[in-house]
């Protein structure tokens, strides 16, 4: 863990060596750096290597968003997160692969190829922050940064067997993060202990004049308070998302995951947590995914209108400005995200705005209000982060979806509730199913980040997950 | 969903796809529209105010109104493929006629 690192050793060099060693097999990185700008600081992250998702702006370092349209783009400014880590003395090892422009959940769609799961290379790792998840799971770096719009850190954390945390919306500046869906986008952190998650979050959180949606500073560090007493140890799960009957599901993998989940809850009850079953309108829960799809595609369509290849990015060929832009966007975007943009455009057509876009906003409010009702009594919502293990790549599709079952609509998408309401939310490894990791997620009321991390710290110790060892 | 409509949306977004890609998207739309119907099935939606942001954010501060040049012209032009005389070069946009 970060506090125990031997800083007399060249941690940067050994991280770069590991990154290169694993690159051919797992493809976690778009860019691996050969040099670092070491500075001396008193910060705990001084000389600690880390990886950054390739949708954070890093001056003088290629930043592609894993898209062909930006394959030559070298930013001239730093994302606030990168600047703060640099000032702390942390050392950037490389920029990690994501689903193109963060629009996907498999990490199979980046322009430099798919990220493979460290536990099993025939499986995906989830997305869109798959490269950052892999970099931590493979012990290349002790922590990494991702972004989370629907579950893009908390789902890969489940499939890669690491911890993934996104704090309250606005807690960490989004300045310099390529916008996907601005009202849902969060900066998030991967690590292998809650303590490390807290240390990194402490370093990068805070109000930023360059992002007017950032929250006022709290004036304390989460990492200092982790061992303090937990105020409320009551948690709940929603039976329409997960319940004991699902242990006997015909879907064997779901059954095993459910069994592991309820065994984990029993362990937590033995150490003083109260965990109760609650209910939420199933129709509302089934609307989570279409609501997410509607809002995110509509916002993405607008946010990515700046990618024309004229001022930056790969320029197209043509006789007029229009032809140049059309050529750049036709060649620069993959089929997958073109489809998402078209869905967004459809939603934003005047005749569909009321029925789709505004109604999705209304459903978003209902889901958030229903969740907030639970937070009046409970410190958090505890649920499986996924309905099973990482899917096989041959079974994976990033088509917007071929799925209408309850498992895919509800269980595989409930983490988006955390983005709808801006709630802090953390995924921790819960154990193995068929030798592959699955995660447990806890989500709490906005501004209760510190309480959530205190709970996660206890849960982590009780589960005592054995992380992948180095080769 | 008619393919012609999809082509219209793509044109508005300033890109094109091949015929096969449009066909895939057309079949995908069958599922998407069924999923979107789930939104419409929620009762009394008309009484709810659409949510556009995770929570009410009361920003009680404003930046000082100070002039700041965030990047230089030279920096800006580093990512421009075609440039001339310190400016971005594009084909002529005004017709002589």
Interface residues (C-beta under 8 A of the other chain):
Chain A: X72 X73 X74 X76 X77 X169 X170 X183 X184 X209 X212 X213 X215 X216 X283 X284 X286 X287 X289 X290 X291 X293 X294 X301 X308 X309 X310 X311 X312 X313 X314 X315 X318 X319 X320 X321 X322 X324 X325 X326 X329 X330 X333 X335 X338 X339 X341 X342 X343 X345 X346 X349 X355 X356 X358 X359 X360 X361 X362 X363 X364 X365 X366 X368 X399 X400 X401 X402 X403 X404 X409 X419 X420 X421 X422 X423 X446
Chain B: X6 X9 X10 X12 X13 X14 X15 X16 X17 X21 X24 X25 X28 X29 X31 X32 X34 X35 X36 X38 X39 X40 X41 X42 X45 X48 X49 X50 X51 X52 X53 X54 X55 X57 X59 X60 X63 X70 X71 X75 X76 X78 X79 X80 X81 X82 X88 X90 X91 X93
